């Protein structure tokens, strides 16, 4: 009986050790995959103003009737982060707090405003109140959406203090929003462009090493 118990304990410990090795191997593979999979930035449409182009100032009014200018050189020296949302867009509602949090950290150099279209002003007033947007301009303008070819939501664009379009794209996550700020800081239009540049850099480096070894 004692021998059987001893054998069973040995077998159990062997299985535990094998299982631990399998878990370590899987964790290593997950780490490798994480390094190989490129991060997803905001999806930039091909239509509309191009990144780097100067934007024209559009004089609008927010829901409270206060004047708001979108585009052109900012008198206060701030970049403008515009998030297009809608009461009928469930993803928009979940993304608004993220946008507020992100721009709050960048408040020294950019401001945040929300945009939508439609003629149901009361609906948007209730929507803005529900999302606690009292501290942010909220404009209703079909012309603004058409100027930047906004066809799907949520959509965001970042206009530099000098009036140039720094980045734009469809956004669904915090990473998408952050990629627009990274695009402005790096001067690279999209995260996909950055990945391509890195890949080209590695390729050129490999080619140079091969040529030196010949």
Secondary structure in CASP SS format (residue, H / E / C, confidence):
PFRMAT SS
TARGET T0000
AUTHOR 0000-0000-0000
METHOD secondary structure of the structure
MODEL  1
X C 1.00
X H 1.00
X H 1.00
X H 1.00
X H 1.00
X H 1.00
X H 1.00
X H 1.00
X H 1.00
X H 1.00
X H 1.00
X H 1.00
X H 1.00
X H 1.00
X H 1.00
X H 1.00
X H 1.00
X H 1.00
X H 1.00
X H 1.00
X H 1.00
X H 1.00
X H 1.00
X H 1.00
X H 1.00
X H 1.00
X H 1.00
X H 1.00
X H 1.00
X H 1.00
X H 1.00
X H 1.00
X H 1.00
X H 1.00
X H 1.00
X H 1.00
X C 1.00
X C 1.00
X C 1.00
X C 1.00
X C 1.00
X C 1.00
X E 1.00
X C 1.00
X C 1.00
X C 1.00
X C 1.00
X C 1.00
X C 1.00
X C 1.00
X C 1.00
X C 1.00
X C 1.00
X E 1.00
X C 1.00
X C 1.00
X C 1.00
X E 1.00
X E 1.00
X E 1.00
X E 1.00
X E 1.00
X C 1.00
X C 1.00
X C 1.00
X C 1.00
X E 1.00
X E 1.00
X E 1.00
X E 1.00
X C 1.00
X C 1.00
X C 1.00
X C 1.00
X C 1.00
X C 1.00
X C 1.00
X C 1.00
X E 1.00
X E 1.00
X E 1.00
X E 1.00
X E 1.00
X E 1.00
X C 1.00
X C 1.00
X C 1.00
X C 1.00
X C 1.00
X H 1.00
X H 1.00
X H 1.00
X H 1.00
X H 1.00
X H 1.00
X H 1.00
X H 1.00
X H 1.00
X H 1.00
X H 1.00
X H 1.00
X H 1.00
X H 1.00
X H 1.00
X H 1.00
X C 1.00
X C 1.00
X C 1.00
X C 1.00
X E 1.00
X E 1.00
X E 1.00
X E 1.00
X E 1.00
X E 1.00
X E 1.00
X C 1.00
X C 1.00
X C 1.00
X C 1.00
X H 1.00
X H 1.00
X H 1.00
X H 1.00
X H 1.00
X H 1.00
X H 1.00
X H 1.00
X H 1.00
X H 1.00
X C 1.00
X C 1.00
X C 1.00
X C 1.00
X C 1.00
X C 1.00
X E 1.00
X E 1.00
X E 1.00
X E 1.00
X C 1.00
X H 1.00
X H 1.00
X H 1.00
X H 1.00
X H 1.00
X H 1.00
X C 1.00
X C 1.00
X C 1.00
X C 1.00
X C 1.00
X C 1.00
X C 1.00
X E 1.00
X E 1.00
X E 1.00
X E 1.00
X E 1.00
X C 1.00
X C 1.00
X C 1.00
X C 1.00
X E 1.00
X E 1.00
X E 1.00
X E 1.00
X E 1.00
X E 1.00
X E 1.00
X C 1.00
X C 1.00
X C 1.00
X H 1.00
X H 1.00
X H 1.00
X H 1.00
X H 1.00
X H 1.00
X H 1.00
X H 1.00
X H 1.00
X H 1.00
X H 1.00
X H 1.00
X H 1.00
X C 1.00
X C 1.00
X C 1.00
X C 1.00
X H 1.00
X H 1.00
X H 1.00
X H 1.00
X H 1.00
X H 1.00
X H 1.00
X H 1.00
X H 1.00
X H 1.00
X H 1.00
X H 1.00
X H 1.00
X H 1.00
X H 1.00
X H 1.00
X H 1.00
X H 1.00
X H 1.00
X H 1.00
X H 1.00
X H 1.00
X H 1.00
X C 1.00
END
